[in-house]
Amino acid sequence: MTPDEGERDLSRLLSGLKPRLYSEPYAFEATADQSLGDAFALIREDEGLTVIRPDPEGDWARISLGVHSSLDAVGLTSALSGALVKAGIGTNVVAALRHDHLFVPWSRREEALRCIEAVGDSWRRMDRSSNGR
């Protein structure tokens, strides 16, 4: 794996999640302003621009994964969103070149973080048990 390539192996991805919950809320907003300012992400859609930025009035929490995932890795988003679905937590995923960022409802951020950590813990236990054979 080269530094810019990222990890593709699902087991290693899920074992190395290292999720980080940010302390400030975020907001998704439509905007005509193309400057980034304090924006985390700017997304161009057919209907216009969407900006994701820290906002004290925002309704979303950002959880970034510390694992360097490849853009073509298979199963990471599915495994995490599946765990969040089971908990009834909606999520919006933004994938970047090196990391994935999950936006979850602010009021459920701690629960979402625990769900994500539980997925990683489960995969690490499976890795240890399969390596111990």
VOGU-3710 file (C-alpha; in Angstrom, 3 decimals, decimal comma):
1> mtpdegerdl> 0,000/0,000/0,000  1,482/3,355/-0,994  0,823/6,377/1,251  -1,807/7,850/-1,097  -3,380/4,545/-2,049  -5,225/3,723/1,168  -6,325/0,436/2,671  -8,687/-1,879/0,752  -8,867/-4,892/3,061  -12,186/-4,708/4,938
11> srllsglkpr> -10,879/-6,548/7,987  -7,960/-4,129/8,396  -10,225/-1,142/7,723  -12,754/-2,125/10,367  -10,069/-3,155/12,857  -8,352/0,222/12,527  -11,313/2,627/12,490  -10,093/5,079/15,192  -13,271/7,208/15,043  -13,009/10,811/16,265
21> lysepyafea> -16,089/12,744/17,359  -15,729/16,495/16,843  -16,967/18,767/19,611  -18,795/21,330/17,463  -22,071/20,859/15,578  -22,178/21,069/11,782  -24,797/22,302/9,345  -25,635/21,435/5,749  -26,648/24,590/3,878  -27,468/25,641/0,344
31> tadqslgdaf> -25,234/28,507/-0,731  -24,385/30,642/-3,750  -21,048/31,643/-2,210  -18,284/29,609/-3,836  -15,628/30,601/-1,303  -14,758/27,934/1,222  -14,306/30,096/4,318  -14,701/27,771/7,303  -16,380/25,078/5,196  -15,488/21,443/5,773
41> aliredeglt> -16,867/20,481/2,350  -18,373/22,182/-0,676  -20,411/19,965/-2,971  -21,669/20,983/-6,395  -24,994/19,433/-7,320  -27,159/20,080/-10,366  -29,492/22,176/-8,211  -26,721/24,297/-6,665  -24,001/24,282/-4,011  -24,147/22,579/-0,634
51> virpdpegdw> -21,704/23,584/2,065  -20,965/21,598/5,221  -19,499/23,760/7,957  -19,148/24,007/11,717  -22,148/25,925/13,033  -23,205/26,409/16,675  -26,829/26,077/15,521  -26,107/22,949/13,442  -27,951/19,671/13,878  -25,173/17,291/12,809
61> arislgvhss> -22,124/15,793/14,489  -19,037/14,861/12,525  -17,272/11,574/13,204  -14,102/11,119/11,147  -12,438/7,742/10,758  -8,713/7,677/11,440  -8,128/4,735/9,121  -6,800/5,706/5,680  -9,333/4,060/3,398  -8,975/3,663/-0,324
71> ldavgltsal> -11,644/5,311/-2,458  -12,423/1,910/-3,965  -12,501/-0,047/-0,688  -15,559/-2,307/-0,524  -17,760/-2,725/2,563  -16,582/-0,052/5,011  -19,522/2,304/4,551  -21,951/-0,604/4,475  -20,651/-2,128/7,715  -20,807/1,163/9,599
81> sgalvkagig> -24,113/2,377/8,198  -25,585/-1,089/8,867  -24,670/-0,803/12,561  -26,152/2,691/12,681  -29,319/1,476/10,910  -29,772/-1,188/13,604  -29,604/1,583/16,209  -32,034/3,737/14,203  -29,427/6,460/13,608  -29,403/8,233/10,254
91> tnvvaalrhd> -26,025/9,014/8,736  -24,622/11,025/5,864  -21,205/9,864/4,664  -18,658/12,095/2,968  -15,682/10,226/1,549  -12,471/12,116/0,936  -9,131/11,006/-0,492  -7,800/9,617/2,790  -10,649/9,369/5,299  -14,392/8,890/5,590
101> hlfvpwsrre> -16,513/11,315/7,609  -19,904/10,393/9,009  -22,444/13,038/9,918  -25,019/11,867/12,452  -27,768/13,703/14,332  -26,186/15,879/17,023  -28,490/14,495/19,717  -27,308/10,920/19,003  -23,598/11,572/18,473  -22,334/9,669/21,529
111> ealrcieavg> -24,520/6,660/20,732  -23,322/6,731/17,110  -19,698/6,844/18,243  -20,292/3,805/20,484  -21,893/1,917/17,554  -18,901/2,642/15,320  -16,428/1,694/18,050  -18,374/-1,549/18,629  -17,961/-2,503/14,958  -14,205/-1,979/15,226
121> dswrrmdrss> -14,034/-3,893/18,519  -15,947/-6,791/16,990  -13,579/-7,011/14,018  -10,510/-6,838/16,261  -11,883/-9,711/18,380  -12,521/-11,768/15,231  -8,982/-11,047/14,003  -7,479/-12,131/17,331  -9,545/-15,309/17,464  -8,720/-16,277/13,867
131> ngr> -4,994/-15,571/14,412  -5,010/-17,626/17,607  -5,973/-20,852/15,812
//
